[in-house]
């Protein structure tokens, strides 16, 4: 990918881009410039926004809070940091990440506007839900992948009450279309890869679950083999907060692939964070490798996920594709006051949970005990803390987070009953 500041030009960083980029007419040479570097994957281009001390690079302009504010004492240190308009090749998601050990201003917010079809869209909030400590393999902290649809430009601004930014803050442009797994020219050469595997057997009660190859997983990015664990005691329900609740059915694979690439290439995970994803049309998708096959008494009794800080052991994670927190409070397009999951979505979620609960002999309306592995971040429970939780729980039941959104969370009692009814255990 090649990206440029429309005002001013881009300043090339560690890796030279293949096409020389000239400054726009009337460019102010004293303005900040994006320093573009290429990530390890061809699907990602990243720009470094702060150094290892959190000092803004030339990529960001900095402005103090407006004078004369109503609460001048509270806003005296507030600053606004902006990338300016950055355009270039097409991408479909953006990602924000930072040094895992970095302190983050608790009041920090981010906004973006996207350029597509020759025009700039409205400003949208970008969720900054921390992934710090969510999975042992994570190397960086960061926000969820923010789906932009096919775009060729973005402007991002940060508002910090304390006037500070995280250390080694990066903005990444993600283009899953560059994945070899989604390229027809290379798909035939990888016919023997694990991305093309079929489930070993048709399992009793199994709903239609699409394989990783169906959303275009580039298996060369993920760690080899399976991340196994001895058992499953609970399911944790999430939402993805990927910025768009009105996505089309055709866009679903691209959104899921963006989550995958953000977590592996940008955040340093070994694989997809969730075991399964459910879209608003009722489609069920395998996320983490081996999640379809896992069941007791086999060589894959369980798959260790990367979805809940300190509580990945003995659980599996299902992410609902969208944002179910009212009034856009978690970012993305306007969710309105009542962003409930669709009937197709909840039906498929119940089918999926009944299948796995049946395999592991879990009581859908019962409770279980989970032991915290610590890790900090969104997990407030010290190592060894025992939590009593419902067998079908939500991310917020074990971590400090709004996930899976208030409108999805309030459906869980009925969901548990639906799962129990499917298993004949009501």
VMD Tcl script that draws the C-alpha trace (Angstrom):
set ca {
  {0.00 0.00 0.00}
  {1.03 3.60 -0.44}
  {-0.42 6.37 1.71}
  {0.10 10.11 1.64}
  {-0.93 13.16 3.58}
  {-3.15 15.26 1.38}
  {-1.99 18.27 3.39}
  {0.99 17.93 3.58}
  {2.97 15.16 1.88}
  {3.97 11.94 3.60}
  {7.47 11.63 5.02}
  {8.86 8.22 4.27}
  {10.01 6.13 7.19}
  {11.91 2.90 7.57}
  {10.59 1.32 4.38}
  {10.53 3.31 1.16}
  {7.26 3.23 -0.75}
  {7.40 2.16 -4.36}
  {5.83 5.30 -5.83}
  {7.34 8.74 -5.10}
  {4.81 10.99 -3.36}
  {4.79 14.67 -4.07}
  {3.40 17.44 -1.88}
  {0.02 18.86 -2.77}
  {-0.15 22.39 -4.09}
  {-0.08 24.91 -1.29}
  {1.39 22.45 1.21}
  {2.64 24.01 4.40}
  {6.13 22.55 4.80}
  {6.03 23.07 8.56}
  {3.00 20.83 9.00}
  {3.36 17.35 10.50}
  {3.86 14.38 8.23}
  {2.91 10.72 8.48}
  {5.90 8.40 8.81}
  {4.80 5.26 7.00}
  {6.34 1.91 7.70}
  {5.42 -1.45 6.26}
  {4.33 -4.20 8.66}
  {5.42 -7.80 8.40}
  {2.33 -8.66 6.33}
  {1.42 -7.33 2.88}
  {-2.10 -6.85 4.21}
  {-1.06 -4.12 6.66}
  {0.59 -0.69 6.39}
  {1.28 1.06 9.70}
  {2.14 4.63 10.68}
  {3.96 5.35 13.95}
  {2.24 8.17 15.84}
  {4.23 8.30 19.10}
  {7.68 7.17 20.20}
  {8.52 4.80 23.06}
  {8.00 7.63 25.55}
  {4.60 8.62 24.20}
  {5.95 11.75 22.54}
  {4.04 12.57 19.33}
  {6.00 12.00 16.14}
  {5.83 14.32 13.18}
  {2.79 12.30 12.17}
  {0.58 14.25 14.56}
  {-0.40 17.86 14.97}
  {-1.09 18.93 18.55}
  {-3.54 21.54 19.79}
  {-4.37 22.65 23.32}
  {-7.95 22.72 24.58}
  {-9.92 25.80 23.45}
  {-9.52 28.82 25.72}
  {-12.53 30.02 27.63}
  {-13.96 26.57 28.16}
  {-16.71 26.26 30.77}
  {-14.46 24.27 33.10}
  {-11.08 25.78 32.31}
  {-9.29 24.04 35.19}
  {-10.41 20.62 33.99}
  {-9.43 21.28 30.38}
  {-6.16 23.13 30.96}
  {-4.07 20.07 30.09}
  {-6.42 18.61 27.48}
  {-4.95 18.26 24.01}
  {-6.19 17.22 20.59}
  {-3.84 15.19 18.38}
  {-4.62 14.78 14.67}
  {-3.11 12.79 11.82}
  {-4.60 15.11 9.21}
  {-6.02 13.63 6.01}
  {-4.14 10.51 4.91}
  {-5.03 8.91 1.57}
  {-3.60 6.11 -0.54}
  {-4.43 2.59 -1.65}
  {-7.64 0.86 -0.66}
  {-8.14 -0.75 2.75}
  {-11.20 -2.08 4.59}
  {-10.32 -1.69 8.29}
  {-8.10 0.48 10.46}
  {-6.43 -0.57 13.68}
  {-4.96 1.31 16.64}
  {-2.34 -0.32 18.86}
  {0.27 0.65 21.41}
  {2.95 -0.71 23.70}
  {1.42 -3.35 25.93}
  {2.91 -1.94 29.15}
  {2.00 1.65 28.31}
  {-0.19 3.72 30.60}
  {-3.30 5.00 28.83}
  {-5.23 8.14 29.76}
  {-8.54 6.76 31.07}
  {-10.38 9.61 29.35}
  {-8.68 9.16 25.97}
  {-11.08 9.09 23.02}
  {-10.52 8.69 19.29}
  {-12.52 9.71 16.23}
  {-12.10 9.03 12.55}
  {-13.58 10.05 9.25}
  {-13.17 7.91 6.17}
  {-12.54 8.85 2.53}
  {-14.25 6.80 -0.17}
  {-15.76 7.46 -3.59}
  {-14.08 10.85 -3.70}
  {-15.66 12.24 -0.53}
  {-15.03 12.40 3.21}
  {-17.64 10.85 5.52}
  {-18.79 12.07 8.94}
  {-16.72 11.75 12.09}
  {-17.23 8.51 14.02}
  {-16.04 7.42 17.45}
  {-13.42 4.68 17.35}
  {-13.68 2.21 20.26}
  {-10.58 2.03 22.42}
  {-11.55 -1.07 24.41}
  {-8.26 -2.39 25.74}
  {-7.09 -5.83 24.66}
  {-4.15 -5.70 27.08}
  {-3.67 -9.11 28.63}
  {-6.57 -10.73 26.76}
  {-4.35 -13.52 25.48}
  {-0.99 -14.75 26.67}
  {0.38 -14.52 23.15}
  {-0.57 -10.85 22.66}
  {2.47 -8.65 22.18}
  {0.72 -5.28 21.94}
  {-2.37 -3.65 23.42}
  {-4.94 -2.17 21.12}
  {-8.45 -1.47 19.96}
  {-10.72 -3.71 17.89}
  {-10.31 -3.59 14.11}
  {-12.58 -0.77 12.89}
  {-14.35 -1.70 9.65}
  {-14.36 1.08 7.05}
  {-15.64 -0.78 3.97}
  {-13.49 -0.23 0.88}
  {-11.86 3.15 1.53}
  {-8.75 5.00 0.40}
  {-8.25 7.56 3.13}
  {-8.72 8.29 6.81}
  {-8.20 11.07 9.31}
  {-7.88 10.18 12.98}
  {-7.87 12.52 15.96}
  {-7.34 11.79 19.65}
  {-8.69 13.86 22.54}
  {-6.78 13.38 25.81}
  {-7.88 15.15 29.02}
  {-4.37 14.64 30.41}
  {-2.67 15.71 27.18}
  {-0.93 12.36 26.77}
  {-0.93 9.45 24.35}
  {0.13 5.79 24.74}
  {3.69 4.78 24.02}
  {4.51 3.52 20.53}
  {1.01 4.33 19.24}
  {0.44 3.05 15.69}
  {-2.31 3.51 13.11}
  {-2.66 0.51 10.80}
  {-4.47 0.23 7.47}
  {-5.69 -3.33 6.91}
  {-6.45 -4.84 3.51}
  {-7.47 -8.53 3.72}
  {-7.85 -8.61 -0.07}
  {-4.05 -8.88 -0.28}
  {-4.13 -12.18 1.62}
  {-2.95 -15.13 -0.46}
  {-5.94 -17.06 0.89}
  {-8.33 -14.63 -0.81}
  {-6.47 -14.50 -4.10}
  {-7.77 -16.76 -6.84}
  {-4.33 -16.83 -8.40}
  {-2.86 -18.64 -5.40}
  {-5.77 -20.58 -3.93}
  {-5.09 -23.65 -6.02}
  {-1.54 -23.92 -4.73}
  {-2.67 -24.19 -1.10}
  {-5.23 -26.95 -1.50}
  {-3.51 -29.09 1.11}
  {-3.26 -26.40 3.78}
  {-5.17 -26.64 7.05}
  {-7.34 -23.69 5.94}
  {-9.05 -26.07 3.49}
  {-9.68 -28.83 6.00}
  {-13.16 -30.23 6.56}
  {-14.44 -31.13 10.04}
  {-13.41 -34.70 10.82}
  {-17.00 -35.93 11.17}
  {-20.49 -34.49 11.12}
  {-21.19 -34.05 14.82}
  {-24.58 -34.61 16.44}
  {-26.51 -31.38 16.82}
  {-23.97 -29.38 14.84}
  {-25.41 -26.33 13.08}
  {-24.01 -25.12 9.77}
  {-20.63 -23.62 10.66}
  {-18.53 -22.01 7.93}
  {-14.84 -22.88 7.91}
  {-11.90 -20.51 8.21}
  {-11.26 -20.80 4.49}
  {-14.74 -19.35 3.90}
  {-13.69 -15.99 5.34}
  {-10.27 -16.19 3.70}
  {-7.96 -17.03 6.60}
  {-4.31 -16.84 5.61}
  {-3.09 -19.85 7.61}
  {0.53 -18.85 7.10}
  {-0.02 -16.01 9.58}
  {-1.32 -18.12 12.48}
  {0.77 -20.24 14.81}
  {0.94 -23.84 13.57}
  {-0.99 -26.57 15.31}
  {-3.83 -26.32 17.81}
  {-3.86 -24.46 21.14}
  {-5.48 -27.19 23.21}
  {-6.84 -27.18 26.76}
  {-8.29 -30.07 28.79}
  {-11.91 -28.99 29.21}
  {-14.66 -26.39 28.71}
  {-16.87 -25.24 31.60}
  {-18.52 -22.07 30.27}
  {-19.28 -20.00 27.17}
  {-18.56 -16.26 27.11}
  {-20.58 -14.06 24.75}
  {-18.94 -10.99 23.16}
  {-19.59 -8.35 20.53}
  {-16.96 -7.18 18.06}
  {-17.60 -3.38 17.97}
  {-16.16 -3.32 14.46}
  {-17.79 0.00 13.55}
  {-20.68 -1.07 11.32}
  {-24.02 -2.67 12.29}
  {-25.55 -2.41 8.80}
  {-22.97 -4.52 6.98}
  {-24.11 -6.65 4.05}
  {-23.87 -10.42 3.88}
  {-21.13 -10.09 1.27}
  {-19.03 -7.93 3.61}
  {-19.01 -10.42 6.50}
  {-15.90 -12.42 5.42}
  {-13.93 -9.19 4.95}
  {-14.89 -7.93 8.41}
  {-13.91 -11.22 10.06}
  {-10.63 -11.31 8.15}
  {-9.87 -7.77 9.32}
  {-10.29 -8.89 12.94}
  {-7.92 -11.79 12.26}
  {-5.22 -9.67 10.62}
  {-5.45 -6.94 13.29}
  {-5.00 -9.46 16.10}
  {-2.19 -11.43 14.48}
  {-0.18 -8.91 12.50}
  {-0.73 -5.79 14.62}
  {-1.39 -7.07 18.17}
  {0.79 -10.18 18.00}
  {-1.78 -12.87 18.78}
  {-1.12 -16.41 17.59}
  {-4.58 -16.85 16.05}
  {-8.12 -15.49 15.88}
  {-9.24 -14.38 19.38}
  {-12.75 -15.91 19.45}
  {-13.75 -19.50 18.85}
  {-16.81 -18.54 16.76}
  {-18.43 -15.48 15.19}
  {-22.16 -15.05 14.49}
  {-23.30 -12.44 11.96}
  {-26.61 -10.57 11.80}
  {-27.89 -12.85 9.03}
  {-27.49 -15.90 11.27}
  {-24.24 -17.13 9.72}
  {-21.94 -19.01 12.10}
  {-18.20 -18.85 11.37}
  {-15.27 -20.73 12.87}
  {-12.76 -18.29 14.37}
  {-9.90 -19.93 16.25}
  {-8.51 -22.99 14.55}
  {-9.85 -26.30 15.87}
  {-13.00 -24.86 17.43}
  {-15.33 -27.03 15.34}
  {-13.47 -30.24 16.16}
  {-13.00 -29.66 19.89}
  {-15.04 -31.96 22.12}
  {-14.42 -34.18 25.16}
  {-12.74 -37.53 24.76}
  {-10.85 -36.64 21.59}
  {-7.34 -35.46 20.80}
  {-8.76 -31.92 20.89}
  {-10.71 -31.82 24.19}
  {-10.74 -28.05 24.11}
  {-9.20 -25.07 22.30}
  {-7.62 -22.26 24.33}
  {-8.90 -18.92 23.05}
  {-7.77 -15.31 23.42}
  {-11.03 -13.55 24.20}
  {-11.25 -12.77 27.95}
  {-8.36 -11.53 30.07}
  {-7.50 -14.11 32.72}
  {-10.47 -16.33 31.85}
  {-9.53 -18.02 28.59}
  {-8.94 -21.32 30.40}
  {-12.03 -23.56 30.60}
  {-14.11 -21.23 28.41}
  {-14.91 -20.70 24.76}
  {-15.81 -17.34 23.24}
  {-18.56 -16.50 20.76}
  {-18.52 -12.99 19.24}
  {-21.64 -11.40 17.78}
  {-20.62 -9.28 14.79}
  {-21.69 -5.74 15.64}
  {-22.12 -3.23 18.45}
  {-25.01 -3.73 20.88}
  {-24.28 -0.87 23.25}
  {-26.95 1.88 22.91}
  {-26.40 5.37 21.52}
  {-23.05 4.71 19.93}
  {-21.25 4.83 23.26}
  {-18.68 2.26 22.08}
  {-17.98 3.76 18.67}
  {-18.74 3.22 15.01}
  {-21.91 4.08 13.19}
  {-24.89 5.34 15.20}
  {-26.42 2.40 17.07}
  {-29.47 4.31 18.32}
  {-31.22 3.63 21.63}
  {-32.09 -0.04 21.02}
  {-29.44 -1.95 19.02}
  {-30.73 -5.47 19.61}
  {-29.30 -8.51 17.80}
  {-31.49 -9.79 14.98}
  {-33.75 -12.82 15.42}
  {-31.56 -14.76 12.96}
  {-28.51 -13.90 15.04}
  {-29.97 -15.01 18.37}
  {-31.40 -18.19 16.84}
  {-27.99 -19.17 15.48}
  {-26.29 -18.27 18.76}
  {-28.71 -20.56 20.64}
  {-28.10 -23.35 18.10}
  {-24.33 -22.99 18.46}
  {-24.40 -22.91 22.26}
  {-26.76 -25.91 22.43}
  {-24.36 -27.90 20.24}
  {-21.31 -27.18 22.38}
  {-23.20 -27.36 25.70}
  {-24.46 -30.78 24.69}
  {-20.97 -32.00 23.86}
  {-19.54 -30.82 27.19}
  {-22.63 -31.76 29.23}
  {-23.08 -28.17 30.44}
  {-26.28 -27.00 32.16}
  {-27.35 -23.92 30.14}
  {-29.26 -22.37 33.05}
  {-26.73 -23.48 35.65}
  {-23.58 -21.93 37.08}
  {-19.94 -22.90 37.32}
  {-16.69 -21.71 38.85}
  {-13.85 -20.12 36.92}
  {-10.40 -19.34 38.31}
  {-8.66 -16.11 37.31}
  {-5.25 -16.38 35.70}
  {-4.62 -12.69 36.45}
  {-2.94 -10.69 33.72}
  {-4.26 -7.21 34.51}
  {-5.68 -5.07 31.74}
  {-9.45 -5.48 31.78}
  {-9.22 -8.27 34.39}
  {-9.59 -6.86 37.94}
  {-9.40 -10.31 39.58}
  {-6.00 -11.35 41.01}
  {-4.54 -14.71 40.09}
  {-6.39 -17.53 41.84}
  {-9.64 -15.62 42.40}
  {-12.62 -17.96 42.04}
  {-15.72 -16.55 40.35}
  {-19.18 -18.10 40.35}
  {-20.63 -17.34 36.93}
  {-23.49 -18.59 34.74}
  {-22.50 -21.39 32.36}
  {-23.58 -19.02 29.57}
  {-21.96 -15.74 30.59}
  {-20.87 -12.51 28.98}
  {-17.45 -10.93 28.70}
  {-18.51 -8.28 31.27}
  {-19.20 -11.02 33.84}
  {-15.46 -11.67 34.16}
  {-13.78 -8.44 32.93}
  {-14.30 -4.70 33.26}
  {-15.94 -3.95 29.91}
  {-19.27 -3.05 28.34}
  {-18.97 -6.12 26.10}
  {-21.27 -7.61 24.76}
  {-23.31 -4.41 24.92}
  {-26.33 -3.71 27.12}
  {-28.93 -4.77 24.55}
  {-27.29 -8.13 23.93}
  {-26.57 -8.68 27.62}
  {-30.23 -8.30 28.53}
  {-31.15 -11.16 26.19}
  {-28.96 -13.71 28.01}
  {-31.62 -15.03 30.42}
  {-33.90 -15.87 27.48}
  {-30.92 -17.24 25.55}
  {-30.14 -19.68 28.37}
  {-33.73 -20.90 28.32}
  {-33.64 -21.35 24.53}
  {-30.48 -23.43 24.81}
  {-31.98 -25.53 27.60}
  {-35.13 -26.10 25.50}
  {-33.01 -27.31 22.59}
  {-31.29 -29.80 24.88}
  {-34.56 -30.93 26.41}
  {-33.37 -29.96 29.86}
  {-35.79 -27.14 30.63}
}
mol new
graphics top color blue
foreach p $ca { graphics top sphere $p radius 0.5 }
foreach p [lrange $ca 0 end-1] q [lrange $ca 1 end] { graphics top cylinder $p $q radius 0.2 }
display resetview
